[in-house]
Amino acid sequence: MSFAVVYKTHDPIAAEMIGDVLSQNGVAARVFGPRHAALMGVAQSIMELRIEVPFEQTKTACELIDAFFAAAPVAAHGTGA
């Protein structure tokens, strides 16, 4: 099975969130890269993470990632928004 990289980031939280969104929607996503660069004595901004999906699921994954970033932010609890 061949895989395609659908997203790259230096933010481990964003990588995990996007990986979870893809997985929850039936996409076999896998996150590669060091999530705890500080434990290696390296600044997180230096280490890149990538999300790969099976080639056949690339279009669905890209649509889900686009929707994730296009979604309106949720108002914080108690702000009255």
URJORA-V377810 format. One record per helix or strand of 3 or more residues. SS is the DSSP state (~ for helix, > for strand). FROM is the first residue (numbers start at 1). TO is the last residue. If there is no record, write none. Layout:
BEGIN
ss & from & to
SS & FROM & TO
SS & FROM & TO
END
This chain:
BEGIN
ss & from & to
> & 3 & 9
~ & 12 & 24
> & 30 & 32
~ & 37 & 40
~ & 44 & 46
> & 49 & 54
~ & 55 & 70
END
